[in-house]
Structures are given as C-alpha cells and as structure tokens.
Amino acid sequence: MRLLHALPVLLGLGLPAMADPARIVAMEASESGGLWRFDVTVAHADTGWEDYADGWRVELADGTILETRVLAHPHVDEQPFTRSLFDVAIPDGADTVHIRTSTNVTGWAEETTIHALD
C-alpha cells in the first residue's frame, strides 16, 4: 500500500519541473560573399546547469539542418541573450529558413521560427 502513495512521486522523478522550450525573441540575418550570418536572441528561464537553453539551429523547411549553434553554459543572469552563427551556406532557391531552439531538458523544440531571407 505504501508503494501506491509513492507512485505519483516516483513517476514525477523523470519529469522536469517547469520545463519549457527556449523562445526566439529577435533574429537578424545578413549575407556576404554567398554565406549567411545569423544573430539570434533567445529567451529561456535558465535555472542553471539543471535547465538551460543549450542551442539553436538553422534548418530548411523540409527539416534539413544547415548549421547548429551550441550554447555551452546557462545564461541565468543574461536574459534574453544574443548569439551569432557565421558562414552558413544556404542552398540556391531557398528563400526562408527555420530556426529551432533546444534546451538540455526538453531537447529540440517542436516549433520553429521562420525567417525570410532578403
């Protein structure tokens, strides 16, 4: 009978409290010499090493990953924060890219932010 009382606690051990995807709050892209630079501003309720935004990536509409920007540490006291990714090759004919965020708890977000390439 005691196990039944502990079951909700045991089941919750694998679930993060307040886990949420990182959000893109601003983005700029510029092209030079056929390669692109992306400046992406990310917001996430980083709590430290246990839950933080750990990356973002540039994808095509079909999910093809072009480049990934790894975020190597939490940004607890720097929210939102901007990081850049340089020298991204965009295939001919692509007029938009999708930016997808990741956290060390939730993994890659299901939703992306679409950015038109001008």
C-alpha positions in Angstrom: 0.0 0.0 0.0 2.9 2.4 0.7 4.1 2.0 -2.9 0.8 3.3 -4.2 1.2 6.5 -2.1 4.8 6.9 -3.5 3.8 6.2 -7.1 3.0 9.8 -8.1 6.3 10.9 -6.6 8.2 8.1 -8.4 6.5 8.9 -11.7 7.4 12.6 -11.4 11.1 12.0 -10.9 11.7 11.8 -14.6 9.7 14.9 -15.4 11.4 18.3 -15.1 9.6 20.9 -13.0 8.6 23.9 -15.1 10.5 22.6 -18.2 9.8 24.8 -21.2 11.2 25.4 -24.6 13.5 28.3 -25.3 11.9 31.1 -27.4 13.4 33.3 -30.1 12.6 36.9 -29.4 14.6 38.5 -32.2 16.6 37.5 -35.2 18.7 39.1 -37.9 20.3 37.5 -41.0 22.8 39.0 -43.4 24.5 37.7 -46.5 28.1 38.3 -47.6 30.0 36.5 -50.2 27.4 33.8 -50.5 27.4 32.9 -46.8 25.0 34.0 -44.1 25.4 35.3 -40.6 22.5 34.8 -38.1 22.2 36.8 -34.9 19.5 35.1 -32.8 18.2 36.4 -29.5 16.9 33.6 -27.2 14.8 33.8 -24.0 14.5 31.0 -21.6 14.0 30.7 -17.8 17.5 29.2 -17.3 17.9 28.0 -13.7 21.5 26.8 -14.0 23.0 23.6 -15.3 19.9 21.7 -14.5 17.7 23.5 -17.1 19.1 25.9 -19.7 18.9 26.8 -23.4 21.7 24.7 -24.9 21.4 25.6 -28.6 19.7 26.7 -31.8 20.0 25.6 -35.4 19.2 26.8 -38.9 17.1 24.5 -40.9 15.3 24.4 -44.3 11.5 23.9 -44.4 12.0 20.2 -45.0 14.0 19.8 -41.8 17.4 19.7 -43.3 19.8 21.0 -40.7 22.3 23.6 -42.2 24.2 24.6 -39.0 23.9 24.4 -35.3 24.9 26.9 -32.6 25.8 25.2 -29.4 25.3 27.2 -26.2 27.8 25.7 -23.8 26.5 27.1 -20.5 23.5 28.6 -18.7 22.6 32.3 -19.1 20.7 32.7 -15.8 21.6 36.4 -15.3 21.6 37.3 -19.1 18.1 37.1 -20.4 17.4 37.4 -23.2 20.7 36.9 -24.8 22.0 37.1 -28.4 24.5 34.7 -30.0 25.7 34.6 -33.6 26.4 31.9 -36.2 28.7 32.6 -39.1 29.3 31.2 -42.6 26.1 29.4 -43.1 25.7 28.2 -46.6 22.1 28.4 -47.9 21.2 26.3 -50.9 20.1 28.1 -54.1 16.4 28.7 -54.3 15.8 28.7 -50.5 14.1 32.0 -49.6 13.3 31.1 -45.9 15.0 29.3 -43.1 13.6 27.9 -39.9 15.3 28.5 -36.5 14.8 25.8 -33.9 15.8 26.1 -30.2 16.9 23.4 -27.8 17.2 23.1 -24.0 19.1 20.4 -22.1 15.8 19.3 -20.5 13.3 19.4 -23.4 15.6 18.8 -26.3 14.8 20.3 -29.7 11.6 22.3 -29.8 8.7 21.1 -32.0 8.0 24.6 -33.3 10.4 26.8 -35.3 10.6 30.5 -36.1 10.5 31.2 -39.8 12.8 33.9 -41.2 12.6 35.2 -44.8 16.0 35.7 -46.5 16.1 39.1 -48.1 
